[in-house]
Amino acid sequence: MSYEHLLTTESGPHHAIPFTRGEIVQLLKEDDRIPSEDVESFNKFSNILNSIYHFEFHSKLEKIKNTYKYFSPDHALKNRDHATDDSQFHECMQDIEKLLSDANYTLVPDNDIEISLSKESIFPASSEVNFNDFSTYKLFYQGESRGASKIKRRIPLLKKIVRFEYFNRVILLFRVKTLSELDPNQKISDGLKPGKFYLKYFRNIPKLDLEMIFPDPKPKMKLSDKLQIGIPLGSGLIIMLKEFVYDPYIANGSGSTFDEGIGVLVFGMLLALFGYSYQTYDQYRITKLNMLKEISQGLYFKDIGNNESVITALIDSAEEEESKESLLAYYFLLTAPAPLNSVDLDKIIEEWLKTKSRRDINFQINDSLNKLNRLGILKVNNLGSLSVLNVKDALHHLDQTWDTYFNYS
């Protein structure tokens, strides 16, 4: 089976903007709403805006890396005491969750994780995850899509098409319990380190197969498989009890079947029943091994990063999203013939993005306006209508802001 090859893809609403910063600037210039004499100033404005965000997010990166190093499974550092450990971990988790929010990631509800554990999607078996290993865990996603894939059936040479929903990007955060939190008789999964905080980054993960990205998933038998194994075994056991116990000793029959020898018919029935049971179990065993193989091979190509590299990737993503949102909000306020309210501005930007990308984008208007306000280039009149500084004044203001970052006098 191969769920990597998506036969069809339909995108749902997204928060993330599907263009790079450079592409956004180019598209805005092609939009031809800025007077030709201001195009060069607009280029400089976008450059210094990106530089400000790059500087600020680099500072955030250094801060998070400095906190995370105590919990990274790739480092052997130990914290000083329990109180310090809890305080630093809480700070680290808050910083990473804020970063995920800036990068337009959304928390996966616990209920969705429970549904994923109980239902099947691409894989023909569900899995169990030992959540007792974790002191905390959270899943975040960016973007949802629908697709289809051909998978093998139990009947040789036949395949079926499975349609499913999947997350475009998924980040799993989990912390393994410390030694003091673990039960002395509890054995954690191989490879996990007590007290360490793991970050995992994947792409194109089916919603009903989320358990596959947790460490050491254990495939579990479906009810149909249990019945296929249990019913023949039960039937065989009943026949044996009837032939060898009930009839000769309880019902006072003519004699034990052992005395007369086991009949060919009875022996054949028992052999067929037990053979069918074993065949069903063996098929499940093969399915289980194939599933583990698919998880291993599939995640090899779906894995984007681990631990500290995830933080670096998130910083880059958050920096991109923040810059693009600010630039779009500024541009459409700048080129508006009259001041706008936030609802109208949001609608204009979403319609423009839909025209350019042919997909629905849920633009974060309030967040974007807060960014412009923090940068000091947003103006709000007494009626609550919004406007911005003209390009040259905004460029001059951002240049002054940039200078304050390196004031060593």
Protein Blocks (a to p, Z undefined) as FASTA:
>chain_A
ZZkbcfbdcddddfbdcbdfklmmmmmmmnopacfklmmmmmmmmmmmmmmmmmmmmmmm
mmmmmmmmmmpckbcbdcfblmlmmmmmmmmmmmmmmmmmmnopacddfklmmmmmmpcc
kbgcdcdddfklpgbdcdddehiaddddddddfbehiacdddddddfbdcdddddddfkl
pcfklccdehiaghiacddddehiafklmmmmpghiacdddfklmmmmmmmmmmmmmmmm
mmmmmmmmmnopabdfklnopafklmmmmmmmmmmmmmmmmmmmmmmmmmmmmmmmmmmm
mpnbgcjlmmmmmmmmmmmmmmmmmmmmmmmmmmpmbdcdfklmmmmmmmmmmmmnopac
dddfklmmmmmmmnopaccdfkopacdddfklmmmmmmmmmmmmmccZZ
